[in-house]
Amino acid sequence: MIEKNEFPRRHIGPDKSNVKEMLEALNLESLDSLIDLAVPTNIREASEPLTLPEPLTEAEALAQLREIASKNEVQTSLIGLGYYDNFTPGVIQRNILENPAWYTAYTPYQPEISQGRLEALLNYQTLVCELTGCELSNASLLDEPTAVAEAMTLLYRVQKSSKNTFLLDSDALPQTKSVVITRAEAMGINVVIGDPDQAPEDCFAVLYQYPGASGEIRDLTAGIRQHKENGTLVGVSADLLALTLLTPPGELGADVVVGSSQRFGVPMGFGGPHAGYIAVKEAYKRSLPGRLVGASIDAHGNPAFRLALQTREQHIRREKATSNICTAQVLLAIIAGMYGVYHGPEGLKGIAQRTHSHMNDFVASLTKSGYEVLTENWFDTITIKTLGKADLYVEKALQRGLNIRLIDSDHIGVSFDETTNREIVKISS
């Protein structure tokens, strides 16, 4: 009869004979005597033996964990700030997310055994290029804040002057501001947070948030044109779903476009992991950080996929690489790319239009009730003035099962997403 403590039997490691042999080599009689030698008594549990509960079988342990997890109160998140709920299509969840063959987030450096993953990543790169209006995209970055930091360092490398100031949109995401400031400090770059239309003279590049954290969508046309005339480079951190309706920044003249692809079928996952993206003009391809998948021809003359321009990368150039902090999120990028394939261009646009329509209805309801909505041009996010009652409104929303954004004592933010329905709009109003 198998006892309940069957986990050691399933463990791939030393068996009883291995343990005995190792103990004999150390002139010890038991594992307890090994622990006595290795672990100082002052950091060990005072009572001996440890007061542990009775062992559980795997099925019993899972049942107990489910019971603990059932105590969680699952709320509907309307906080936004780069993290949005969505529906992961069942075919993608089953065949990619839950399929061990796709699990690794590591880059496929051996193309002869990785054609499937490389083709899937090329699909992701194509999706990003089409939505951003840029000519080239890499195979993903860690997340949106680090993608913005990579955009800053890329623009710093390619500038044709010795200017040292980077102007970051005051309406950028809070986590983006934090990461950019940290990254810039190590590189000696001066970061100024303010209106990206008002660049100081010593500014080598500006970065717009599009739409902003407040939900505001600014017209980038005049600002980008003015920066180009002044010789200032331009980056844009953009929401991919919003870009199905908005003019792509690349078409407006942006040099680099970055962001997150999380809302393309990737669960929020308590804040990650999510794939960041970066897209650039063709002229900057040799300054692009991270992995780049390209199409080629194999030894038999057949189409094949491989990693391109690898001389930029740290496995070749080490400390002289375009970046040493450019972790890819391959699994999440593939999910996002396949989400685009699953819905198609019109399907993605339909999701965006439905989300925007729900926000329009919500704003109309708020305005009718006398609330002041500060956001003038929105996609899925708005900022609301509360006259010192922000905490009260956040608490009331929580009682209704909704998490909304607390900005300060006078302002709250609300964001809608793919999962928003009329019932949520009604509860929120």
N, C-alpha and C positions, 0 to 999 in steps of 0.2 A: 504493500500500500504506500502510495506517494504521500509524504507529509506535506503540511501546508507551507513549510519553508522551502518550496521547490525552486525559488529564484536562483539560489547558488548552483543548482543542477543545470540550469539553462544558461548560466553565465559562461561566455567564451573566455576562459582564462585558466589559471592553474587549478588542476584537480587535486585530490587529497594526496596522491603520490608526489606530485610536483611540490606541494607545500611542505611535505615531510622532507624531501630532498633539500629544499632551500633552507629549512630550519636546521637540518644537520650540518650544512655548510657553514652556518652561523653559530654552531654550537649552542642552539637554543632548543627548548623542549616543546614550546607551544607558541601560537600567535600572541597569546596574552603576554608571554615573556618578551616577545619582540616589541609589542606596544609599550611595555614598561621601560624598555631601553630607548625607544624612539620618541615617545611623546612625554614631555615634561609633566610631572605630577601637578604642578601649579595651574596648568591650563586644562586639566581633565575634570570630568564630572566627579563631584565629591563622593556621591554614593556609588557603591559598586555591588553588584553589576548595575548597568544602566536600567532605569525603570521604564522599560519599553512595553508597549501593549503586545498582545498575542499576535503571532504572524497571521497574514491573510493570504489567500490564494489570489491569483491575478484577477479573477472574476470578482472576488469580494473587494479587492482594492479599488477596482474601477467603479464598482457600485458605490463605495464610500466616497470616492472623489466626485461622482455625479451628484450625490446628496449634498456635499459641501458646495459645489458649483451652483446648485439650484437655489441657494440662498442669495445669489447675486440679484440685484434689481437692474434689469436691462432697460435702459432709457433710450429714447430716440435722440440722436445727436444732431443738433442744429447749430453747432459751434463753427463749423467750417474751418477757416485758416489752413487750407491745404489738405484737409482730411474729410472725405465725404463718403457716406454710405452708398452702396450700389448693389446691383444684382449680378452675382457671378453666374453666367450661364452654366447650366448643369453639365453640358458636354465638355466645357472647359474645366470645370471643377473636377469631374471624374477622370478625364483623359490627360490632364496636364497637372493641375494643382495636387491631386491625390495620386499621381502616377510616379513611382520612384525613379523611372527612367529620366524624368525631367528635373528631379529634385535639386541637383547641384546648381549653385549660383555662380560657380566658377566659369571662367571663359574657356571655350573650346579651342585650345591651341593646337590640337591634332585634327586637322580638317578631314583626313581620310576616314575617321570614325565618328565625325560629328556633323555630317552634311544636313541632317534634319534640324538640329538646333541652330546651325548657322543660317539655314534658309528661314527659320522662324524669326531669328534676330534681324535678318535683312528686311523681313516684313515689318518688324517694329520700326526700324530705321526709316523705311519708306513712309509709314504712317505718320511719324513725327515730321518728316520733311514736308509732306503734303499739307499738314495742318499748320505748320509754322511759316511756310513759304520760304524755307531755306533750302540750300542745295545739298547739304551734307549733315548727317546725324550720326552719333556713335551708338553703341549697343547698350547704353544706359549708364547711369551713375548711381551713387548711393541713395540720394534723396534730393528734394528741391533745394534746401539751404546749401548743401555742399555743391550742387550744380551751379548756384549763383556765385559761390566762392570760386569755382573753377572758371566761370565766365569772367570774373574780375581778373584773375591771374592771366587768363588767355589774352584779354584786352590789354593788360599791362605789358605782355610780351610783344604784341604786334604793333603797339603804338609807334609812331615815327617821331616822337619827341621824348623828352626826359621828364615829363610832368608826373606828379606823384599823388594826385588826389582822385579818389573815386567817389562819385556822388550817387548815393543809394536813396531810392524813393522813400520818403517818410511814411508812405502807405504800404511799404513792404511788409511781409509777414514777420511777426516778432522773432520766430526761430531763425529766419533768414538774416535779420539784423545781427543777432548774436553770433552766428557762425561766421559771417563775413567779417565782423570786427575782430574776432579771434584770429582768423586766417590772415587778415591784413596786417595785424600787429607783428607777426613773425616775419613778414616780408617787407616791413618798413613802408607800407602803403597807408596814406592818410585817408580815412573814410569820413565823409561828411554825409549826414542824413538830412534830407530836405526836399525841396521841390525840384524834381529832375529837369524841369524846363529852365531852371536858373542855375546853370553851371558856372562855377568860379573859373577864373582865367587859368589856374594851374591844374585844371581837371582833364585827365586823359580819357575818362569814360564816365557815362551815366548809366543807371539801370532803372527801368520802369517796372512797376508791378501792374499786371494787366489781366484781369481787373485788380484793383487794390484790395487790401485787407478789409477796408471799410465797405467794399462792394462797388465803389465808384469806378466807372469806366471812362477814362479820359481819351480824347482824340489824340493819338500819337503823331498824326501827320505833320503838323506845323513844328512840333518840338524836335522830331527826328530830322526834319529838313534843316532847321536852324543849327542843330549840332553838326550836321554834315558840312554846312557852310563854314563853321568855325573849326573844323578839323577834329571834333570830339567824337570818339567812338560811342556806340549805343548798344546796350544790352536790354533785353526784355524778359521778365519772368512771367510766363503766360499760362493760363488755365487751358488745358487741351480741349475740354468739352466746350468752353466758351468760344474757342477758336473755330468751332464748326459754324458759328454765327457771325463772329467778328472778322474784320480784315486781318489776315496773317501779318505779324510784325515784319517778317522777311520781305513782304511785298512793299512795306512802307520804308524799307531801307535799314532795318536793324542789322547789326553785324553778327550778333549772337542771340539766340533765343533759348531759354531754359525753363524748367518747371518739373512737375511731377506727373506721372501717368497713373497714379493710384486710382483715380475715379473711373478708370477704364477696366472695371471688373475685378479689381484687387480689393479684398476686404480691408477695413481700417486696421484690424489687428492690433488694437491698443497703441497705435502710433507707428506701426511699421512691422516688417520691412516693406518699403515701397520703392519702385524704380524711378529715379530722376532721369530727365532727358536733357540733352544739349544738342543744339543744331546751329550750324554756322554757314557762312558763305564759302564757296569753293576756294577762295583765295587763302583761307585760314586753315585748310585741311591739315597742314603739317604742324599746326599748333594745337590741334584738337586733342584733349585729354582722353584717356581710356581706349577701349577696344573699338575697332571699326571693321565691320564685315563687308567684304566686297565680292563681286562675281569674277570668276576666272575660267580657265580652260584646263582640264586635267591632261595627263599624259596620253590619253586615248582620244583627245580632241572633243571631249564631252563637257558641257557646262558644269562648273563646280563652284563651291563657295569656300572662302578662306578669310583669315584675318588680314587686313590690308594695312600698309604704311606702319609696320610694326617697329620701325626704327625710332618712332616717337616714344616708345613705351619703356617702362622701367625694367622689364626682364631683359632688355638689350642695353639701354642707355643708363640704367641705374639712377644715380642722383641727378643726371642731366636730362631725365625724361621730362616730357611736357607736364607731367604731374606724378606725384608719388602718393596722392590721396584720391584715387579715382576708382574705388571699388565698384564693380558692376553689380547689378541685381538682375541677373539673367532670367531666372524663373519668373519674376514679376514682370519683367519686360516682355517676355513671351506671352504671358497671360494678357497683358494690355494689348499687344499686337493682335492676338487671336480674338480678343473682344471687338476690335475694330473690324476684323474679317467677319465675325459672327453677325454684327449689326449692319455693316456696310455704311457708306457715306450718308445715305438718306436716313438710315436707322439712328446713327449717331446724332444727326441734326434733329431728328424727331425727339430724342431724349432731351436734348438741350432746349428745344422749343417748349416741351411740356414742363420742364423745370422752371423756365423763365415765365411761362404762363401762370404757374402756381404762385410764383413770387408777385406777379402783377396783381393777382386776386388778393393776395395777402396785404399788399401795400394799399390797395383800394379800400379794404376793410379797416385797416389802421387809420387811414386818412378820414374815413367816414366817422370813425369813433373819436376823432380829435387828436390823435397822436401825430407827432412831428417826425417825419422820415427825412433824415439829413442827406441820404444818398439820392442824387439827382438822376444818374444813369446807372442802372443795375442790370446784372444778369441773373444771379441766384442769391445774392447777399445784399443786405441793407443794414444801415446803422440807424438806431432809433433814439431820440432824445427823451429822457425820462424825468427830468427836473428833480434829481436827487433820489429817485425811487428805483434805481437800477437793481439793488440787492433784493428789493421786494418783488420785482418782476421776475428775476431769476428764480427766486424761491417758489413763486406761483407756478412758473413753468415746470419746475421740478416736480411739484405736486401733481401735475398733469402728465408726467412721464417724459418731459422734454428737457434736454440740456441746451441752453442758449449761452451765447458769449457775454460775459461780463467785461466790459471795456474799462469803465470807471464808474464812479458814483452817479454820473449823469447820463451814461450811454450804455446801450446793449446792442449786440449784433445778432442777426438771425440769418442762417444759410439753409437753402433747400438743395435737394439732390435728386438722383434718379428714383429713390424709394419714396419720395414725398408724394402723398396723395391728397385728395380733397379733405379727408378726415383730419389729417395732420394740419392742413391749412386752417380748418375750422377750429381745432383745438388751440392752435397758436394765436388765433385772432382775439 
